[in-house]
Amino acid sequence: MKKKLKVIIASALLGMTLAGCTTPQANASSGSNNGKTEIVLWHAMGGKGGSVLKEVVDNFNNTTGKEKNIFVKAVHQGTYQDTDTKLKAVLQANNVKNMPDLVQSAALGVFTLKEYKDTLWIDDLEKKYPDFDLSNIEPNALAAASYKGRHLGMPFSNSTMLMYYNKDQYKEAGLDPEKPAATLDELADHVAKLTKKQGKEVVRYGMVHQLNFYAPMSWIGMQKGGSYLVDNENGRSATPTKVVFGENGTMKEVLTKWQKIYKTGGLDYTGTDASKRFAAGETSIFLGSTASLPSIVEGIGGKFQLGTAFLPKVHPEDNAGVATGGSSLYALNKHDENKEKAIVEFLKYMSSPETQFKWHTGTGYFPVNKKTYDLPEMQEHLKKNPLFKTAIDQLHQSSPKVQEMWMPSFQEFETFQTDTVTSMLDGEIDVDTAIKNVVEKGDELINNYRRANSK
């Protein structure tokens, strides 16, 4: 059952990335489109999200863009990791000609953007343009894109992590479908009862989930009124100097309880095709992003009754809530006043109540504009679709202090952590050794970055 993740880093990757970014017609911002100010947006939205993004961008081009002589060209760059790799290549080369004007980035890309000399901070744009008002933006989402107390990016496609569960299978197992697991201890009990076997063979796992950093960033963050994975407030107040979840004991709490869940025999820790298997009824519980909701509903197709719940707590008393995930839009300064004004107009549009309603209902990401909840159509939507309300309620019960960590080489660190947890579950190492190994790897990556950049 063992499934190890591997990261293959080759020098050829950077070369291919640079080559891919030097195609002006595909990526570059030429500055005009039939006399219009052109804005190039790099994004990571594929599938349903990509289709909805095209709709909202086309709507901008046909309305505000048409009125103000602006044209936005959205260019899909692959996954968030693909986008980050390409962005690093153009920024490190200072390849201004082939840089986007806006880029959609998750936590792993922000570490690069916050250090780049020509990143346009949203704070500065708000000060310069009085009608660019952030007062109605969700504070947790703003905090997710902030550094040293300043707003770096504009929230757009933000999410929290939910627990999805099969209510029919809950009933079948003698569990109350209206009382999903509220803690990890309860989750272990439910997973055990939901698992079905034929002899020694598991024919239905209670849960399928691979433990990368997505859930632990919330499980560590919610403990003790708000805890961190790395120092300097998860890298939000300064570049981190060390990993702290080993010394504060929060990761041990998480891994001890995760091991308990695994020992029930009902956890498939590979996470392979988790959402599809859940929608097919092959597993009872799935932990995933709020953005998974529309595709899961579509995949279920009425085959069973779906439930959504808050991410289970580590301890009953944990009250800090969950981290805000997803991504924000970040602007790059081309030292062109028309472009800057066009960027502001587009960001105003993308964060407006109406656009956020369209984005939320189409993708499952929660609205980042609080005024969206005042729209009659939003109120009607939540009445008809209460499953969407779970993520919103969870967001509003979470502290802005609980955020994803910003650290160098995030992807490498996460891959190492995931592999280490796999080794722990396979019985190769114990919980303490797993934590020790992950902390040492994280410290190594941080120290390598600080030495290379004189931090």
C-alpha positions as CSV (number, residue, x, y, z in Angstrom):
1,M,0.0,0.0,0.0
2,K,3.0,2.2,0.3
3,K,3.0,5.1,-2.0
4,K,6.0,7.4,-1.8
5,L,6.0,10.8,-3.5
6,K,9.1,11.9,-5.3
7,V,10.2,15.3,-6.4
8,I,12.3,15.4,-9.6
9,I,14.2,18.6,-10.0
10,A,16.3,18.9,-13.1
11,S,18.1,21.9,-14.6
12,A,16.2,21.2,-17.8
13,L,13.0,22.3,-16.1
14,L,14.1,25.9,-15.7
15,G,15.2,25.9,-19.3
16,M,11.9,24.6,-20.6
17,T,10.1,27.1,-18.4
18,L,12.0,30.0,-19.7
19,A,11.5,28.8,-23.2
20,G,7.8,28.4,-22.5
21,C,7.6,32.0,-21.2
22,T,9.3,33.6,-24.2
23,T,6.4,33.2,-26.5
24,P,5.0,36.8,-26.6
25,Q,1.7,35.9,-28.3
26,A,1.0,33.3,-25.6
27,N,2.2,35.0,-22.4
28,A,3.6,38.5,-22.9
29,S,1.7,41.7,-22.2
30,S,2.0,43.7,-25.4
31,G,0.3,46.7,-23.8
32,S,-2.5,47.1,-26.4
33,N,-5.2,45.2,-28.2
34,N,-6.6,47.2,-31.0
35,G,-5.8,50.3,-29.2
36,K,-7.0,49.0,-25.8
37,T,-4.8,48.7,-22.7
38,E,-4.1,44.9,-22.5
39,I,-3.8,43.1,-19.2
40,V,-2.4,39.5,-19.2
41,L,-3.6,37.3,-16.4
42,W,-1.8,34.1,-15.6
43,H,-4.1,31.6,-13.8
44,A,-4.2,28.0,-12.6
45,M,-7.9,27.3,-13.1
46,G,-8.6,24.2,-15.2
47,G,-11.9,22.3,-15.7
48,K,-15.0,23.9,-14.3
49,G,-13.1,26.7,-12.6
50,G,-11.4,27.6,-15.9
51,S,-14.8,27.8,-17.7
52,V,-16.2,30.0,-15.0
53,L,-13.1,32.2,-15.1
54,K,-13.5,32.6,-18.8
55,E,-17.1,33.7,-18.4
56,V,-16.3,36.4,-15.8
57,V,-13.3,37.7,-17.8
58,D,-15.3,37.8,-21.0
59,N,-18.0,39.7,-19.1
60,F,-15.5,42.2,-18.0
61,N,-14.1,42.7,-21.5
62,N,-17.7,43.2,-22.8
63,T,-18.8,45.6,-20.1
64,T,-16.3,47.6,-18.0
65,G,-13.4,46.8,-20.4
66,K,-15.3,47.9,-23.4
67,E,-16.3,51.2,-21.6
68,K,-12.8,51.9,-20.3
69,N,-10.8,50.6,-23.3
70,I,-9.3,47.7,-21.4
71,F,-8.8,44.1,-22.6
72,V,-7.9,41.2,-20.2
73,K,-6.3,38.1,-21.7
74,A,-6.5,35.1,-19.3
75,V,-3.7,32.5,-20.0
76,H,-3.9,29.1,-18.2
77,Q,-0.5,28.1,-16.9
78,G,-1.3,24.7,-15.5
79,T,-1.4,23.9,-11.8
80,Y,-0.4,26.4,-9.1
81,Q,2.9,24.7,-9.0
82,D,3.4,25.0,-12.7
83,T,2.4,28.7,-12.5
84,D,4.8,29.3,-9.6
85,T,7.7,27.6,-11.6
86,K,7.1,29.8,-14.6
87,L,6.7,32.9,-12.5
88,K,10.0,32.3,-10.7
89,A,11.7,31.9,-14.1
90,V,10.6,35.3,-15.5
91,L,11.1,37.1,-12.2
92,Q,14.6,35.7,-11.6
93,A,15.5,36.7,-15.1
94,N,13.7,40.0,-14.7
95,N,12.1,39.2,-18.0
96,V,9.7,42.1,-17.9
97,K,8.6,41.7,-21.5
98,N,7.2,38.2,-20.8
99,M,5.9,38.8,-17.3
100,P,2.1,38.8,-16.7
101,D,0.4,41.9,-15.4
102,L,-1.6,39.8,-12.9
103,V,-0.9,36.3,-11.6
104,Q,-3.2,34.0,-9.6
105,S,-1.0,32.4,-6.9
106,A,-1.5,30.2,-3.9
107,A,0.7,30.1,-0.8
108,L,3.6,28.4,-2.4
109,G,4.1,31.3,-4.9
110,V,3.7,34.2,-2.5
111,F,7.2,33.7,-1.1
112,T,8.6,34.7,-4.5
113,L,6.2,37.6,-5.0
114,K,6.8,39.3,-1.7
115,E,10.5,39.6,-2.4
116,Y,10.2,40.9,-6.0
117,K,11.1,44.5,-6.3
118,D,8.3,45.3,-8.8
119,T,5.3,43.6,-7.2
120,L,2.5,46.1,-6.9
121,W,1.2,45.8,-3.3
122,I,-2.6,46.1,-3.0
123,D,-2.1,48.4,-0.1
124,D,-0.4,50.9,-2.3
125,L,-3.1,50.7,-5.0
126,E,-5.8,51.3,-2.3
127,K,-4.0,54.5,-1.1
128,K,-3.5,55.8,-4.7
129,Y,-7.0,55.1,-6.0
130,P,-9.7,56.2,-3.5
131,D,-12.5,54.2,-5.2
132,F,-10.5,50.9,-4.7
133,D,-11.9,50.0,-1.4
134,L,-11.0,46.9,0.6
135,S,-13.2,47.5,3.6
136,N,-15.8,45.0,2.4
137,I,-13.3,42.2,1.8
138,E,-13.4,39.2,4.2
139,P,-10.7,39.9,6.8
140,N,-9.5,36.2,6.8
141,A,-9.0,36.4,3.1
142,L,-7.1,39.7,3.3
143,A,-4.9,38.2,6.0
144,A,-4.2,35.2,3.8
145,A,-2.6,37.6,1.2
146,S,-0.8,39.9,3.7
147,Y,2.8,40.2,4.8
148,K,4.1,42.3,7.7
149,G,0.5,43.7,8.2
150,R,0.3,44.9,4.6
151,H,-2.0,43.6,1.9
152,L,0.1,42.1,-0.9
153,G,-2.5,40.4,-3.0
154,M,-6.2,40.8,-3.8
155,P,-8.3,37.9,-2.5
156,F,-10.2,36.1,-5.2
157,S,-10.5,32.3,-5.2
158,N,-10.4,31.5,-1.5
159,S,-11.5,28.4,0.3
160,T,-11.5,26.5,3.6
161,M,-11.2,22.7,4.1
162,L,-14.4,20.8,4.8
163,M,-15.4,17.3,5.7
164,Y,-17.7,15.7,3.1
165,Y,-19.6,12.6,4.2
166,N,-22.1,10.1,2.9
167,K,-25.3,10.4,5.0
168,D,-26.7,7.2,3.6
169,Q,-23.7,5.2,4.7
170,Y,-23.8,7.0,8.1
171,K,-27.3,5.6,8.6
172,E,-26.3,2.2,7.4
173,A,-23.5,2.1,10.0
174,G,-25.8,3.1,12.8
175,L,-24.4,6.7,13.0
176,D,-26.5,9.8,13.2
177,P,-26.1,11.5,9.8
178,E,-26.9,14.9,11.4
179,K,-24.0,14.5,13.8
180,P,-20.8,14.1,11.8
181,A,-17.4,13.8,13.6
182,A,-16.6,17.0,15.4
183,T,-13.1,15.9,16.6
184,L,-10.3,13.6,15.4
185,D,-11.2,11.1,18.1
186,E,-14.8,11.0,16.9
187,L,-13.5,10.7,13.3
188,A,-11.5,7.6,14.3
189,D,-14.7,6.0,15.8
190,H,-16.8,6.9,12.7
191,V,-14.1,5.6,10.2
192,A,-14.0,2.3,12.0
193,K,-17.8,1.9,11.9
194,L,-18.1,3.0,8.3
195,T,-15.4,0.6,7.0
196,K,-16.7,-2.5,5.3
197,K,-14.7,-5.8,4.9
198,Q,-15.2,-9.1,3.2
199,G,-13.0,-11.3,5.3
200,K,-9.7,-9.5,5.7
201,E,-10.2,-7.4,2.5
202,V,-11.5,-3.9,2.8
203,V,-14.2,-3.3,0.2
204,R,-15.1,0.2,1.4
205,Y,-12.8,2.5,3.4
206,G,-14.3,4.8,6.0
207,M,-12.1,7.6,4.7
208,V,-9.6,8.2,1.9
209,H,-7.1,11.0,2.6
210,Q,-3.4,11.6,2.1
211,L,-1.9,13.8,4.8
212,N,0.0,16.6,3.1
213,F,0.2,20.0,4.8
214,Y,-3.3,21.2,3.8
215,A,-5.2,19.8,6.8
216,P,-2.3,20.1,9.4
217,M,-2.1,23.8,8.6
218,S,-5.6,24.1,10.1
219,W,-5.2,21.4,12.7
220,I,-2.0,23.0,14.1
221,G,-3.4,26.5,13.7
222,M,-6.6,25.9,15.6
223,Q,-4.8,24.6,18.7
224,K,-4.0,26.8,21.8
225,G,-6.0,29.8,20.5
226,G,-3.9,29.9,17.3
227,S,-0.5,28.2,16.7
228,Y,2.1,28.3,14.0
229,L,4.0,25.8,11.9
230,V,7.1,28.1,11.5
231,D,8.1,31.1,13.5
232,N,7.6,34.8,12.6
233,E,3.8,34.1,12.6
234,N,4.0,31.4,10.0
235,G,6.4,33.5,7.9
236,R,3.9,36.4,7.8
237,S,5.8,38.9,9.8
238,A,9.3,38.1,8.5
239,T,11.1,35.3,6.7
240,P,10.9,32.3,9.0
241,T,14.0,31.1,10.9
242,K,12.8,27.7,12.1
243,V,10.0,25.2,12.2
244,V,8.1,25.4,15.6
245,F,5.4,22.7,15.5
246,G,7.8,20.2,17.0
247,E,8.7,22.3,20.1
248,N,5.1,23.5,20.7
249,G,3.7,20.0,20.6
250,T,1.0,20.7,18.1
251,M,2.2,18.3,15.4
252,K,2.5,15.5,17.8
253,E,-1.2,15.9,18.8
254,V,-2.1,15.7,15.1
255,L,0.0,12.7,14.1
256,T,-0.9,10.7,17.2
257,K,-4.6,11.1,16.4
258,W,-4.0,10.5,12.7
259,Q,-2.2,7.2,13.6
260,K,-5.2,6.3,15.7
261,I,-7.4,6.8,12.7
262,Y,-5.1,4.6,10.5
263,K,-5.1,1.8,13.1
264,T,-8.8,1.4,12.7
265,G,-8.0,-0.2,9.4
266,G,-10.5,2.1,7.7
267,L,-8.1,4.8,6.3
268,D,-6.7,4.6,2.8
269,Y,-3.8,7.0,3.3
270,T,-2.8,7.1,-0.4
271,G,-5.5,9.6,-1.2
272,T,-5.7,8.3,-4.8
273,D,-8.7,9.7,-6.6
274,A,-10.3,10.5,-3.3
275,S,-13.1,12.9,-4.5
276,K,-14.1,10.6,-7.4
277,R,-14.1,7.5,-5.1
278,F,-16.2,9.4,-2.6
279,A,-18.7,10.6,-5.2
280,A,-19.0,7.0,-6.4
281,G,-19.8,5.8,-2.9
282,E,-16.6,3.8,-2.6
283,T,-15.6,5.7,0.6
284,S,-17.7,7.4,3.3
285,I,-15.6,10.4,4.2
286,F,-13.5,12.8,2.2
287,L,-11.6,15.9,3.4
288,G,-11.2,18.5,0.7
289,S,-11.6,22.1,-0.3
290,T,-14.8,24.0,-0.5
291,A,-14.0,24.4,-4.2
292,S,-14.6,20.6,-4.6
293,L,-18.3,21.0,-3.7
294,P,-19.8,21.6,-7.2
295,S,-17.9,18.7,-8.8
296,I,-18.7,16.4,-6.0
297,V,-22.5,17.2,-6.2
298,E,-22.3,16.6,-10.0
299,G,-20.4,13.4,-9.5
300,I,-22.8,12.0,-7.0
301,G,-25.7,12.8,-9.3
302,G,-28.3,12.1,-6.6
303,K,-27.0,8.6,-5.9
304,F,-26.8,9.4,-2.1
305,Q,-27.4,12.2,0.3
306,L,-24.4,14.4,0.8
307,G,-23.4,16.0,4.0
308,T,-20.8,18.8,4.6
309,A,-19.3,19.6,8.0
310,F,-16.6,21.7,9.6
311,L,-13.1,20.2,9.6
312,P,-13.0,18.0,12.7
313,K,-11.1,19.6,15.6
314,V,-8.0,18.1,17.2
315,H,-9.4,18.7,20.7
316,P,-13.0,19.7,21.7
317,E,-11.7,23.0,23.1
318,D,-9.8,24.1,20.0
319,N,-11.5,27.4,18.9
320,A,-9.3,29.2,16.4
321,G,-10.9,27.7,13.4
322,V,-9.3,26.8,10.0
323,A,-6.8,28.4,7.6
324,T,-8.0,30.3,4.6
325,G,-6.7,28.5,1.5
326,G,-7.1,29.0,-2.2
327,S,-5.4,31.9,-4.0
328,S,-5.3,35.6,-4.6
329,L,-4.4,37.9,-7.5
330,Y,-1.1,39.6,-7.5
331,A,-0.1,42.5,-9.6
332,L,3.3,43.3,-11.2
333,N,4.5,46.8,-11.9
334,K,5.3,47.5,-15.6
335,H,5.7,51.2,-14.8
336,D,2.9,52.0,-17.2
337,E,0.2,54.3,-15.7
338,N,-2.5,53.0,-18.1
339,K,-1.8,49.4,-17.2
340,E,-1.9,50.2,-13.5
341,K,-5.3,51.9,-13.8
342,A,-6.5,48.9,-15.9
343,I,-5.3,46.5,-13.2
344,V,-7.3,48.4,-10.5
345,E,-10.4,48.4,-12.6
346,F,-10.2,44.6,-13.2
347,L,-9.5,43.9,-9.5
348,K,-12.5,46.0,-8.5
349,Y,-14.6,44.0,-10.9
350,M,-13.3,40.6,-9.8
351,S,-13.9,41.3,-6.1
352,S,-17.3,43.0,-6.6
353,P,-20.4,41.4,-5.0
354,E,-21.8,40.4,-8.3
355,T,-18.7,38.7,-9.7
356,Q,-18.0,37.0,-6.4
357,F,-21.6,35.6,-6.5
358,K,-21.0,34.2,-10.0
359,W,-17.6,32.8,-8.9
360,H,-19.0,31.2,-5.7
361,T,-22.0,29.5,-7.3
362,G,-19.9,28.2,-10.2
363,T,-16.9,27.0,-8.3
364,G,-17.6,26.6,-4.6
365,Y,-15.0,29.2,-3.5
366,F,-16.5,31.4,-0.8
367,P,-17.3,35.0,-1.7
368,V,-14.5,37.3,-0.6
369,N,-16.8,40.4,-0.7
370,K,-19.0,40.6,2.4
371,K,-21.6,42.6,0.4
372,T,-22.3,39.4,-1.7
373,Y,-24.4,38.2,1.2
374,D,-26.7,41.2,0.8
375,L,-27.7,40.2,-2.8
376,P,-31.2,38.6,-2.9
377,E,-29.9,36.0,-5.3
378,M,-27.2,35.0,-2.9
379,Q,-29.7,34.7,0.0
380,E,-31.9,32.5,-2.3
381,H,-28.9,30.4,-3.3
382,L,-28.0,29.6,0.3
383,K,-31.6,28.7,1.1
384,K,-31.8,26.3,-1.8
385,N,-28.2,25.0,-1.4
386,P,-27.4,24.8,2.4
387,L,-24.3,22.7,1.7
388,F,-22.6,25.8,0.4
389,K,-23.3,27.6,3.7
390,T,-21.0,25.2,5.7
391,A,-17.8,26.7,4.4
392,I,-19.0,30.2,4.9
393,D,-20.1,29.5,8.5
394,Q,-16.7,27.9,9.2
395,L,-14.9,30.9,7.7
396,H,-16.8,33.3,9.9
397,Q,-16.0,31.2,13.0
398,S,-12.2,31.2,12.3
399,S,-9.6,33.6,13.4
400,P,-7.6,35.6,10.8
401,K,-4.6,34.5,12.8
402,V,-4.9,31.0,11.4
403,Q,-3.2,31.1,8.1
404,E,-1.1,28.9,5.8
405,M,2.6,29.1,6.3
406,W,4.9,31.0,3.9
407,M,8.3,29.4,3.7
408,P,10.9,28.8,1.0
409,S,10.8,25.5,-0.9
410,F,7.3,24.9,0.3
411,Q,6.6,22.1,-2.2
412,E,9.8,20.2,-1.3
413,F,9.0,20.5,2.4
414,E,5.4,19.3,1.9
415,T,6.5,16.3,-0.2
416,F,9.0,15.3,2.5
417,Q,6.4,15.6,5.2
418,T,3.9,13.5,3.2
419,D,6.5,10.8,2.6
420,T,7.5,10.9,6.3
421,V,3.9,10.4,7.5
422,T,3.6,7.5,5.1
423,S,6.7,5.9,6.7
424,M,5.2,6.5,10.1
425,L,1.9,4.8,9.2
426,D,3.8,1.9,7.6
427,G,5.5,1.3,11.0
428,E,9.0,2.2,9.8
429,I,9.3,5.1,12.3
430,D,7.4,6.3,15.3
431,V,5.6,9.6,15.8
432,D,8.5,11.4,17.5
433,T,11.0,10.3,14.9
434,A,8.6,11.5,12.1
435,I,8.3,14.9,13.7
436,K,12.1,15.1,14.3
437,N,12.8,14.3,10.6
438,V,10.3,16.8,9.3
439,V,11.5,19.6,11.6
440,E,15.1,19.0,10.5
441,K,14.2,19.1,6.9
442,G,12.2,22.3,7.3
443,D,15.0,24.0,9.2
444,E,17.5,22.8,6.5
445,L,15.4,24.4,3.7
446,I,14.9,27.6,5.6
447,N,18.6,27.9,6.5
448,N,19.6,27.2,2.8
449,Y,17.3,30.0,1.7
450,R,18.5,32.5,4.3
451,R,22.2,31.8,3.5
452,A,21.6,32.2,-0.2
453,N,19.7,35.4,0.3
454,S,21.5,36.8,3.3
455,K,18.4,36.8,5.5
